[in-house]
Amino acid sequence: MTTSHPRDPLHGVTLETIVTTLVERHGWAELGRRLPVRCFLNNPSVKSSLTFLRKTPWARERVEGMYIAELP
């Protein structure tokens, strides 16, 4: 179990965990609807999404924001 940092809800959470969790909750189609980028729409995979999100700060921020908004 990871310890949470009081001011950063993403502390200790990898981008892969975030993408995997969102895919399990919503599926690729819903992710593509909410964030219409090619890595979610055309032949999506966790690997291609991670590559894109690591190179594209605005998309990564939106994905992280979706994840944070759904935290309990």
mmCIF file as gemmi writes it, N, C-alpha and C atoms, coordinates in Angstrom:
data_model
loop_
_atom_site.group_PDB
_atom_site.id
_atom_site.type_symbol
_atom_site.label_atom_id
_atom_site.label_alt_id
_atom_site.label_comp_id
_atom_site.label_asym_id
_atom_site.label_entity_id
_atom_site.label_seq_id
_atom_site.pdbx_PDB_ins_code
_atom_site.Cartn_x
_atom_site.Cartn_y
_atom_site.Cartn_z
_atom_site.occupancy
_atom_site.B_iso_or_equiv
_atom_site.pdbx_formal_charge
_atom_site.auth_seq_id
_atom_site.auth_asym_id
_atom_site.pdbx_PDB_model_num
ATOM 1 N N . MET Axp A 1 ? 0.839 -1.168 0 1 0 ? 1 A 1
ATOM 2 C CA . MET Axp A 1 ? 0 0 0 1 0 ? 1 A 1
ATOM 3 C C . MET Axp A 1 ? 0.892 1.241 0 1 0 ? 1 A 1
ATOM 4 N N . THR Axp A 2 ? 0.531 2.212 -0.816 1 0 ? 2 A 1
ATOM 5 C CA . THR Axp A 2 ? 1.331 3.43 -0.884 1 0 ? 2 A 1
ATOM 6 C C . THR Axp A 2 ? 0.789 4.467 0.086 1 0 ? 2 A 1
ATOM 7 N N . THR Axp A 3 ? 1.677 5.265 0.595 1 0 ? 3 A 1
ATOM 8 C CA . THR Axp A 3 ? 1.25 6.344 1.485 1 0 ? 3 A 1
ATOM 9 C C . THR Axp A 3 ? 0.929 7.563 0.644 1 0 ? 3 A 1
ATOM 10 N N . SER Axp A 4 ? -0.134 8.242 0.991 1 0 ? 4 A 1
ATOM 11 C CA . SER Axp A 4 ? -0.527 9.426 0.239 1 0 ? 4 A 1
ATOM 12 C C . SER Axp A 4 ? 0.191 10.65 0.757 1 0 ? 4 A 1
ATOM 13 N N . HIS Axp A 5 ? 0.554 11.476 -0.157 1 0 ? 5 A 1
ATOM 14 C CA . HIS Axp A 5 ? 1.12 12.767 0.197 1 0 ? 5 A 1
ATOM 15 C C . HIS Axp A 5 ? -0.064 13.692 0.419 1 0 ? 5 A 1
ATOM 16 N N . PRO Axp A 6 ? -0.078 14.465 1.489 1 0 ? 6 A 1
ATOM 17 C CA . PRO Axp A 6 ? -1.277 15.236 1.825 1 0 ? 6 A 1
ATOM 18 C C . PRO Axp A 6 ? -1.714 16.246 0.768 1 0 ? 6 A 1
ATOM 19 N N . ARG Axp A 7 ? -0.81 16.75 -0.054 1 0 ? 7 A 1
ATOM 20 C CA . ARG Axp A 7 ? -1.194 17.772 -1.021 1 0 ? 7 A 1
ATOM 21 C C . ARG Axp A 7 ? -1.214 17.278 -2.461 1 0 ? 7 A 1
ATOM 22 N N . ASP Axp A 8 ? -0.787 16.076 -2.708 1 0 ? 8 A 1
ATOM 23 C CA . ASP Axp A 8 ? -0.746 15.554 -4.068 1 0 ? 8 A 1
ATOM 24 C C . ASP Axp A 8 ? -1.46 14.21 -4.13 1 0 ? 8 A 1
ATOM 25 N N . PRO Axp A 9 ? -2.682 14.193 -4.667 1 0 ? 9 A 1
ATOM 26 C CA . PRO Axp A 9 ? -3.422 12.919 -4.722 1 0 ? 9 A 1
ATOM 27 C C . PRO Axp A 9 ? -2.804 11.913 -5.694 1 0 ? 9 A 1
ATOM 28 N N . LEU Axp A 10 ? -1.892 12.355 -6.546 1 0 ? 10 A 1
ATOM 29 C CA . LEU Axp A 10 ? -1.251 11.444 -7.494 1 0 ? 10 A 1
ATOM 30 C C . LEU Axp A 10 ? 0.089 10.916 -7.005 1 0 ? 10 A 1
ATOM 31 N N . HIS Axp A 11 ? 0.49 11.309 -5.804 1 0 ? 11 A 1
ATOM 32 C CA . HIS Axp A 11 ? 1.764 10.872 -5.252 1 0 ? 11 A 1
ATOM 33 C C . HIS Axp A 11 ? 1.789 9.347 -5.146 1 0 ? 11 A 1
ATOM 34 N N . GLY Axp A 12 ? 2.761 8.744 -5.805 1 0 ? 12 A 1
ATOM 35 C CA . GLY Axp A 12 ? 2.91 7.297 -5.747 1 0 ? 12 A 1
ATOM 36 C C . GLY Axp A 12 ? 2.059 6.539 -6.749 1 0 ? 12 A 1
ATOM 37 N N . VAL Axp A 13 ? 1.293 7.232 -7.583 1 0 ? 13 A 1
ATOM 38 C CA . VAL Axp A 13 ? 0.442 6.588 -8.574 1 0 ? 13 A 1
ATOM 39 C C . VAL Axp A 13 ? 1.094 6.766 -9.952 1 0 ? 13 A 1
ATOM 40 N N . THR Axp A 14 ? 1.348 5.672 -10.624 1 0 ? 14 A 1
ATOM 41 C CA . THR Axp A 14 ? 1.99 5.759 -11.936 1 0 ? 14 A 1
ATOM 42 C C . THR Axp A 14 ? 0.966 6.101 -13.015 1 0 ? 14 A 1
ATOM 43 N N . LEU Axp A 15 ? 1.462 6.628 -14.114 1 0 ? 15 A 1
ATOM 44 C CA . LEU Axp A 15 ? 0.594 6.944 -15.243 1 0 ? 15 A 1
ATOM 45 C C . LEU Axp A 15 ? -0.056 5.671 -15.782 1 0 ? 15 A 1
ATOM 46 N N . GLU Axp A 16 ? 0.673 4.581 -15.762 1 0 ? 16 A 1
ATOM 47 C CA . GLU Axp A 16 ? 0.113 3.303 -16.215 1 0 ? 16 A 1
ATOM 48 C C . GLU Axp A 16 ? -1.072 2.885 -15.342 1 0 ? 16 A 1
ATOM 49 N N . THR Axp A 17 ? -0.959 3.066 -14.045 1 0 ? 17 A 1
ATOM 50 C CA . THR Axp A 17 ? -2.058 2.745 -13.134 1 0 ? 17 A 1
ATOM 51 C C . THR Axp A 17 ? -3.267 3.621 -13.434 1 0 ? 17 A 1
ATOM 52 N N . ILE Axp A 18 ? -3.026 4.891 -13.688 1 0 ? 18 A 1
ATOM 53 C CA . ILE Axp A 18 ? -4.124 5.826 -13.985 1 0 ? 18 A 1
ATOM 54 C C . ILE Axp A 18 ? -4.851 5.39 -15.25 1 0 ? 18 A 1
ATOM 55 N N . VAL Axp A 19 ? -4.103 5.131 -16.325 1 0 ? 19 A 1
ATOM 56 C CA . VAL Axp A 19 ? -4.726 4.74 -17.591 1 0 ? 19 A 1
ATOM 57 C C . VAL Axp A 19 ? -5.46 3.414 -17.441 1 0 ? 19 A 1
ATOM 58 N N . THR Axp A 20 ? -4.837 2.448 -16.808 1 0 ? 20 A 1
ATOM 59 C CA . THR Axp A 20 ? -5.46 1.14 -16.624 1 0 ? 20 A 1
ATOM 60 C C . THR Axp A 20 ? -6.751 1.246 -15.822 1 0 ? 20 A 1
ATOM 61 N N . THR Axp A 21 ? -6.735 2.037 -14.757 1 0 ? 21 A 1
ATOM 62 C CA . THR Axp A 21 ? -7.922 2.216 -13.931 1 0 ? 21 A 1
ATOM 63 C C . THR Axp A 21 ? -9.05 2.864 -14.722 1 0 ? 21 A 1
ATOM 64 N N . LEU Axp A 22 ? -8.735 3.907 -15.474 1 0 ? 22 A 1
ATOM 65 C CA . LEU Axp A 22 ? -9.76 4.592 -16.265 1 0 ? 22 A 1
ATOM 66 C C . LEU Axp A 22 ? -10.331 3.683 -17.345 1 0 ? 22 A 1
ATOM 67 N N . VAL Axp A 23 ? -9.499 2.856 -17.952 1 0 ? 23 A 1
ATOM 68 C CA . VAL Axp A 23 ? -9.985 1.916 -18.971 1 0 ? 23 A 1
ATOM 69 C C . VAL Axp A 23 ? -10.903 0.88 -18.334 1 0 ? 23 A 1
ATOM 70 N N . GLU Axp A 24 ? -10.543 0.398 -17.155 1 0 ? 24 A 1
ATOM 71 C CA . GLU Axp A 24 ? -11.392 -0.582 -16.471 1 0 ? 24 A 1
ATOM 72 C C . GLU Axp A 24 ? -12.739 0.019 -16.091 1 0 ? 24 A 1
ATOM 73 N N . ARG Axp A 25 ? -12.737 1.279 -15.678 1 0 ? 25 A 1
ATOM 74 C CA . ARG Axp A 25 ? -13.98 1.941 -15.268 1 0 ? 25 A 1
ATOM 75 C C . ARG Axp A 25 ? -14.864 2.321 -16.449 1 0 ? 25 A 1
ATOM 76 N N . HIS Axp A 26 ? -14.255 2.848 -17.514 1 0 ? 26 A 1
ATOM 77 C CA . HIS Axp A 26 ? -15.031 3.466 -18.586 1 0 ? 26 A 1
ATOM 78 C C . HIS Axp A 26 ? -14.919 2.775 -19.934 1 0 ? 26 A 1
ATOM 79 N N . GLY Axp A 27 ? -13.819 2.136 -20.191 1 0 ? 27 A 1
ATOM 80 C CA . GLY Axp A 27 ? -13.573 1.548 -21.502 1 0 ? 27 A 1
ATOM 81 C C . GLY Axp A 27 ? -12.948 2.561 -22.444 1 0 ? 27 A 1
ATOM 82 N N . TRP Axp A 28 ? -12.378 2.064 -23.524 1 0 ? 28 A 1
ATOM 83 C CA . TRP Axp A 28 ? -11.685 2.928 -24.477 1 0 ? 28 A 1
ATOM 84 C C . TRP Axp A 28 ? -12.635 3.883 -25.172 1 0 ? 28 A 1
ATOM 85 N N . ALA Axp A 29 ? -13.84 3.417 -25.491 1 0 ? 29 A 1
ATOM 86 C CA . ALA Axp A 29 ? -14.791 4.266 -26.219 1 0 ? 29 A 1
ATOM 87 C C . ALA Axp A 29 ? -15.144 5.517 -25.42 1 0 ? 29 A 1
ATOM 88 N N . GLU Axp A 30 ? -15.389 5.352 -24.142 1 0 ? 30 A 1
ATOM 89 C CA . GLU Axp A 30 ? -15.738 6.507 -23.299 1 0 ? 30 A 1
ATOM 90 C C . GLU Axp A 30 ? -14.539 7.435 -23.106 1 0 ? 30 A 1
ATOM 91 N N . LEU Axp A 31 ? -13.36 6.872 -22.945 1 0 ? 31 A 1
ATOM 92 C CA . LEU Axp A 31 ? -12.166 7.718 -22.845 1 0 ? 31 A 1
ATOM 93 C C . LEU Axp A 31 ? -11.977 8.517 -24.133 1 0 ? 31 A 1
ATOM 94 N N . GLY Axp A 32 ? -12.209 7.881 -25.265 1 0 ? 32 A 1
ATOM 95 C CA . GLY Axp A 32 ? -12.104 8.568 -26.54 1 0 ? 32 A 1
ATOM 96 C C . GLY Axp A 32 ? -13.159 9.652 -26.7 1 0 ? 32 A 1
ATOM 97 N N . ARG Axp A 33 ? -14.336 9.433 -26.126 1 0 ? 33 A 1
ATOM 98 C CA . ARG Axp A 33 ? -15.39 10.44 -26.185 1 0 ? 33 A 1
ATOM 99 C C . ARG Axp A 33 ? -15.042 11.642 -25.313 1 0 ? 33 A 1
ATOM 100 N N . ARG Axp A 34 ? -14.536 11.38 -24.119 1 0 ? 34 A 1
ATOM 101 C CA . ARG Axp A 34 ? -14.196 12.46 -23.188 1 0 ? 34 A 1
ATOM 102 C C . ARG Axp A 34 ? -12.926 13.206 -23.586 1 0 ? 34 A 1
ATOM 103 N N . LEU Axp A 35 ? -11.983 12.481 -24.142 1 0 ? 35 A 1
ATOM 104 C CA . LEU Axp A 35 ? -10.714 13.082 -24.564 1 0 ? 35 A 1
ATOM 105 C C . LEU Axp A 35 ? -10.405 12.566 -25.966 1 0 ? 35 A 1
ATOM 106 N N . PRO Axp A 36 ? -10.912 13.246 -26.987 1 0 ? 36 A 1
ATOM 107 C CA . PRO Axp A 36 ? -10.804 12.725 -28.355 1 0 ? 36 A 1
ATOM 108 C C . PRO Axp A 36 ? -9.397 12.856 -28.95 1 0 ? 36 A 1
ATOM 109 N N . VAL Axp A 37 ? -8.551 11.94 -28.575 1 0 ? 37 A 1
ATOM 110 C CA . VAL Axp A 37 ? -7.213 11.865 -29.149 1 0 ? 37 A 1
ATOM 111 C C . VAL Axp A 37 ? -7.049 10.485 -29.782 1 0 ? 37 A 1
ATOM 112 N N . ARG Axp A 38 ? -6.201 10.424 -30.775 1 0 ? 38 A 1
ATOM 113 C CA . ARG Axp A 38 ? -6.06 9.211 -31.575 1 0 ? 38 A 1
ATOM 114 C C . ARG Axp A 38 ? -5.688 7.978 -30.754 1 0 ? 38 A 1
ATOM 115 N N . CYS Axp A 39 ? -4.887 8.145 -29.715 1 0 ? 39 A 1
ATOM 116 C CA . CYS Axp A 39 ? -4.452 6.968 -28.945 1 0 ? 39 A 1
ATOM 117 C C . CYS Axp A 39 ? -5.603 6.302 -28.198 1 0 ? 39 A 1
ATOM 118 N N . PHE Axp A 40 ? -6.709 7.021 -27.993 1 0 ? 40 A 1
ATOM 119 C CA . PHE Axp A 40 ? -7.895 6.436 -27.359 1 0 ? 40 A 1
ATOM 120 C C . PHE Axp A 40 ? -8.932 5.996 -28.388 1 0 ? 40 A 1
ATOM 121 N N . LEU Axp A 41 ? -8.845 6.509 -29.605 1 0 ? 41 A 1
ATOM 122 C CA . LEU Axp A 41 ? -9.873 6.258 -30.607 1 0 ? 41 A 1
ATOM 123 C C . LEU Axp A 41 ? -9.502 5.164 -31.612 1 0 ? 41 A 1
ATOM 124 N N . ASN Axp A 42 ? -8.277 5.161 -32.091 1 0 ? 42 A 1
ATOM 125 C CA . ASN Axp A 42 ? -7.87 4.226 -33.146 1 0 ? 42 A 1
ATOM 126 C C . ASN Axp A 42 ? -6.909 3.184 -32.601 1 0 ? 42 A 1
ATOM 127 N N . ASN Axp A 43 ? -7.377 1.945 -32.555 1 0 ? 43 A 1
ATOM 128 C CA . ASN Axp A 43 ? -6.555 0.827 -32.089 1 0 ? 43 A 1
ATOM 129 C C . ASN Axp A 43 ? -5.887 1.137 -30.745 1 0 ? 43 A 1
ATOM 130 N N . PRO Axp A 44 ? -6.684 1.438 -29.722 1 0 ? 44 A 1
ATOM 131 C CA . PRO Axp A 44 ? -6.113 1.855 -28.435 1 0 ? 44 A 1
ATOM 132 C C . PRO Axp A 44 ? -5.417 0.717 -27.691 1 0 ? 44 A 1
ATOM 133 N N . SER Axp A 45 ? -4.374 1.094 -26.978 1 0 ? 45 A 1
ATOM 134 C CA . SER Axp A 45 ? -3.682 0.166 -26.088 1 0 ? 45 A 1
ATOM 135 C C . SER Axp A 45 ? -3.063 0.996 -24.967 1 0 ? 45 A 1
ATOM 136 N N . VAL Axp A 46 ? -2.768 0.335 -23.878 1 0 ? 46 A 1
ATOM 137 C CA . VAL Axp A 46 ? -2.147 1.031 -22.756 1 0 ? 46 A 1
ATOM 138 C C . VAL Axp A 46 ? -0.776 1.548 -23.185 1 0 ? 46 A 1
ATOM 139 N N . LYS Axp A 47 ? -0.015 0.739 -23.909 1 0 ? 47 A 1
ATOM 140 C CA . LYS Axp A 47 ? 1.331 1.137 -24.314 1 0 ? 47 A 1
ATOM 141 C C . LYS Axp A 47 ? 1.312 2.389 -25.201 1 0 ? 47 A 1
ATOM 142 N N . SER Axp A 48 ? 0.448 2.41 -26.221 1 0 ? 48 A 1
ATOM 143 C CA . SER Axp A 48 ? 0.41 3.577 -27.11 1 0 ? 48 A 1
ATOM 144 C C . SER Axp A 48 ? -0.097 4.808 -26.375 1 0 ? 48 A 1
ATOM 145 N N . SER Axp A 49 ? -1.022 4.613 -25.468 1 0 ? 49 A 1
ATOM 146 C CA . SER Axp A 49 ? -1.544 5.733 -24.686 1 0 ? 49 A 1
ATOM 147 C C . SER Axp A 49 ? -0.467 6.316 -23.783 1 0 ? 49 A 1
ATOM 148 N N . LEU Axp A 50 ? 0.308 5.464 -23.137 1 0 ? 50 A 1
ATOM 149 C CA . LEU Axp A 50 ? 1.378 5.943 -22.263 1 0 ? 50 A 1
ATOM 150 C C . LEU Axp A 50 ? 2.416 6.729 -23.057 1 0 ? 50 A 1
ATOM 151 N N . THR Axp A 51 ? 2.762 6.232 -24.233 1 0 ? 51 A 1
ATOM 152 C CA . THR Axp A 51 ? 3.731 6.932 -25.08 1 0 ? 51 A 1
ATOM 153 C C . THR Axp A 51 ? 3.219 8.324 -25.427 1 0 ? 51 A 1
ATOM 154 N N . PHE Axp A 52 ? 1.967 8.41 -25.845 1 0 ? 52 A 1
ATOM 155 C CA . PHE Axp A 52 ? 1.38 9.693 -26.216 1 0 ? 52 A 1
ATOM 156 C C . PHE Axp A 52 ? 1.278 10.63 -25.019 1 0 ? 52 A 1
ATOM 157 N N . LEU Axp A 53 ? 0.77 10.132 -23.908 1 0 ? 53 A 1
ATOM 158 C CA . LEU Axp A 53 ? 0.545 10.982 -22.734 1 0 ? 53 A 1
ATOM 159 C C . LEU Axp A 53 ? 1.853 11.498 -22.145 1 0 ? 53 A 1
ATOM 160 N N . ARG Axp A 54 ? 2.909 10.722 -22.234 1 0 ? 54 A 1
ATOM 161 C CA . ARG Axp A 54 ? 4.202 11.182 -21.719 1 0 ? 54 A 1
ATOM 162 C C . ARG Axp A 54 ? 4.788 12.304 -22.562 1 0 ? 54 A 1
ATOM 163 N N . LYS Axp A 55 ? 4.41 12.367 -23.837 1 0 ? 55 A 1
ATOM 164 C CA . LYS Axp A 55 ? 4.929 13.393 -24.738 1 0 ? 55 A 1
ATOM 165 C C . LYS Axp A 55 ? 3.994 14.594 -24.873 1 0 ? 55 A 1
ATOM 166 N N . THR Axp A 56 ? 2.774 14.491 -24.338 1 0 ? 56 A 1
ATOM 167 C CA . THR Axp A 56 ? 1.766 15.522 -24.552 1 0 ? 56 A 1
ATOM 168 C C . THR Axp A 56 ? 1.213 15.998 -23.212 1 0 ? 56 A 1
ATOM 169 N N . PRO Axp A 57 ? 1.796 17.052 -22.65 1 0 ? 57 A 1
ATOM 170 C CA . PRO Axp A 57 ? 1.41 17.503 -21.31 1 0 ? 57 A 1
ATOM 171 C C . PRO Axp A 57 ? -0.073 17.862 -21.151 1 0 ? 57 A 1
ATOM 172 N N . TRP Axp A 58 ? -0.69 18.501 -22.144 1 0 ? 58 A 1
ATOM 173 C CA . TRP Axp A 58 ? -2.092 18.896 -21.991 1 0 ? 58 A 1
ATOM 174 C C . TRP Axp A 58 ? -3.004 17.672 -21.877 1 0 ? 58 A 1
ATOM 175 N N . ALA Axp A 59 ? -2.712 16.616 -22.639 1 0 ? 59 A 1
ATOM 176 C CA . ALA Axp A 59 ? -3.528 15.408 -22.58 1 0 ? 59 A 1
ATOM 177 C C . ALA Axp A 59 ? -3.303 14.669 -21.26 1 0 ? 59 A 1
ATOM 178 N N . ARG Axp A 60 ? -2.059 14.638 -20.808 1 0 ? 60 A 1
ATOM 179 C CA . ARG Axp A 60 ? -1.761 13.981 -19.535 1 0 ? 60 A 1
ATOM 180 C C . ARG Axp A 60 ? -2.483 14.678 -18.389 1 0 ? 60 A 1
ATOM 181 N N . GLU Axp A 61 ? -2.493 16.011 -18.402 1 0 ? 61 A 1
ATOM 182 C CA . GLU Axp A 61 ? -3.191 16.763 -17.356 1 0 ? 61 A 1
ATOM 183 C C . GLU Axp A 61 ? -4.679 16.436 -17.337 1 0 ? 61 A 1
ATOM 184 N N . ARG Axp A 62 ? -5.275 16.307 -18.514 1 0 ? 62 A 1
ATOM 185 C CA . ARG Axp A 62 ? -6.709 15.992 -18.569 1 0 ? 62 A 1
ATOM 186 C C . ARG Axp A 62 ? -6.993 14.585 -18.058 1 0 ? 62 A 1
ATOM 187 N N . VAL Axp A 63 ? -6.138 13.629 -18.408 1 0 ? 63 A 1
ATOM 188 C CA . VAL Axp A 63 ? -6.316 12.25 -17.94 1 0 ? 63 A 1
ATOM 189 C C . VAL Axp A 63 ? -6.134 12.188 -16.427 1 0 ? 63 A 1
ATOM 190 N N . GLU Axp A 64 ? -5.108 12.858 -15.912 1 0 ? 64 A 1
ATOM 191 C CA . GLU Axp A 64 ? -4.892 12.895 -14.465 1 0 ? 64 A 1
ATOM 192 C C . GLU Axp A 64 ? -6.058 13.589 -13.766 1 0 ? 64 A 1
ATOM 193 N N . GLY Axp A 65 ? -6.591 14.641 -14.377 1 0 ? 65 A 1
ATOM 194 C CA . GLY Axp A 65 ? -7.753 15.329 -13.812 1 0 ? 65 A 1
ATOM 195 C C . GLY Axp A 65 ? -8.977 14.435 -13.727 1 0 ? 65 A 1
ATOM 196 N N . MET Axp A 66 ? -9.198 13.635 -14.767 1 0 ? 66 A 1
ATOM 197 C CA . MET Axp A 66 ? -10.312 12.672 -14.736 1 0 ? 66 A 1
ATOM 198 C C . MET Axp A 66 ? -10.138 11.686 -13.59 1 0 ? 66 A 1
ATOM 199 N N . TYR Axp A 67 ? -8.93 11.212 -13.425 1 0 ? 67 A 1
ATOM 200 C CA . TYR Axp A 67 ? -8.629 10.244 -12.372 1 0 ? 67 A 1
ATOM 201 C C . TYR Axp A 67 ? -8.85 10.852 -10.993 1 0 ? 67 A 1
ATOM 202 N N . ILE Axp A 68 ? -8.351 12.068 -10.782 1 0 ? 68 A 1
ATOM 203 C CA . ILE Axp A 68 ? -8.502 12.754 -9.493 1 0 ? 68 A 1
ATOM 204 C C . ILE Axp A 68 ? -9.977 13.006 -9.185 1 0 ? 68 A 1
ATOM 205 N N . ALA Axp A 69 ? -10.73 13.404 -10.196 1 0 ? 69 A 1
ATOM 206 C CA . ALA Axp A 69 ? -12.156 13.705 -9.987 1 0 ? 69 A 1
ATOM 207 C C . ALA Axp A 69 ? -12.944 12.464 -9.532 1 0 ? 69 A 1
ATOM 208 N N . GLU Axp A 70 ? -12.439 11.293 -9.866 1 0 ? 70 A 1
ATOM 209 C CA . GLU Axp A 70 ? -13.143 10.055 -9.508 1 0 ? 70 A 1
ATOM 210 C C . GLU Axp A 70 ? -12.628 9.398 -8.234 1 0 ? 70 A 1
ATOM 211 N N . LEU Axp A 71 ? -11.655 10.021 -7.581 1 0 ? 71 A 1
ATOM 212 C CA . LEU Axp A 71 ? -11.158 9.453 -6.331 1 0 ? 71 A 1
ATOM 213 C C . LEU Axp A 71 ? -12.232 9.546 -5.253 1 0 ? 71 A 1
ATOM 214 N N . PRO Axp A 72 ? -12.281 8.549 -4.385 1 0 ? 72 A 1
ATOM 215 C CA . PRO Axp A 72 ? -13.292 8.575 -3.303 1 0 ? 72 A 1
ATOM 216 C C . PRO Axp A 72 ? -13.019 9.647 -2.276 1 0 ? 72 A 1
